[in-house]
Amino acid sequence: MSRREKEKIVQHRHCKVCGKAIPLDREFCSRQCEISYREWERRNRRLTTIMYLVLLIIFIVLMMFMAVGI
C-alpha cells in the first residue's frame, strides 16, 4: 500500500462483535452488537467463576483425602 493510499484511510476502529469500521468514539456499530457483547461478557464471567469454584472444590476434596491418608 502506497503512502497516498494510507493517507486516504480515515481514522477508525472496529466493532468488537462484527468487526465493521466505526468512528473512534464508539465501541459498537449498533445496539444489537452491544447487547450481544454484554451477554457474552456476562456468560464468560459466570463460566470463569464456576471454573474457579470447581477447582476449589477439587482442591478441598484432595486435601481431605490426604488428611485421611487414602
C-alpha positions in Angstrom: 0.0 0.0 0.0 1.5 3.3 -1.0 1.8 6.3 1.2 -1.0 8.1 -0.6 -3.4 5.2 -0.2 -2.6 5.1 3.6 -3.4 8.8 3.9 -6.8 8.3 2.4 -7.9 5.8 5.1 -9.9 7.7 7.7 -9.0 7.0 11.4 -11.4 4.4 12.8 -11.8 1.4 15.0 -13.7 -1.8 14.6 -16.8 -3.1 16.3 -15.9 -5.6 19.0 -18.6 -8.1 17.7 -18.8 -7.9 14.0 -15.7 -6.1 13.0 -17.3 -3.3 11.0 -15.4 0.0 10.8 -16.9 2.6 13.2 -15.9 6.1 14.4 -13.2 6.4 17.1 -15.7 7.5 19.8 -17.8 4.3 19.6 -17.2 0.7 20.6 -20.0 -1.0 18.8 -21.7 -0.4 15.4 -25.2 -1.0 16.7 -27.2 -1.5 19.8 -27.6 -5.2 18.9 -23.8 -5.7 18.8 -23.5 -4.0 22.2 -26.2 -6.2 23.7 -24.6 -9.3 22.2 -21.2 -8.4 23.6 -22.6 -7.6 27.1 -24.4 -11.0 27.1 -21.2 -12.8 26.1 -19.3 -10.9 28.7 -21.8 -12.0 31.4 -21.7 -15.6 30.3 -17.9 -15.5 30.3 -17.7 -14.1 33.8 -20.1 -16.7 35.1 -18.2 -19.5 33.4 -14.9 -18.3 34.9 -16.5 -18.1 38.4 -17.9 -21.7 38.1 -14.5 -22.9 36.9 -12.7 -21.5 39.9 -15.3 -22.9 42.3 -15.0 -26.4 40.8 -11.2 -26.1 41.1 -11.5 -25.0 44.7 -13.9 -27.9 45.5 -11.5 -30.4 43.9 -8.6 -29.0 45.9 -10.6 -29.2 49.1 -11.6 -32.8 48.4 -7.9 -33.8 47.6 -6.8 -32.2 50.8 -9.4 -34.1 52.8 -8.3 -37.4 51.2 -4.6 -36.6 52.0 -5.6 -35.8 55.6 -7.4 -39.1 56.0 -4.5 -40.9 54.4 -6.2 -42.6 51.4 
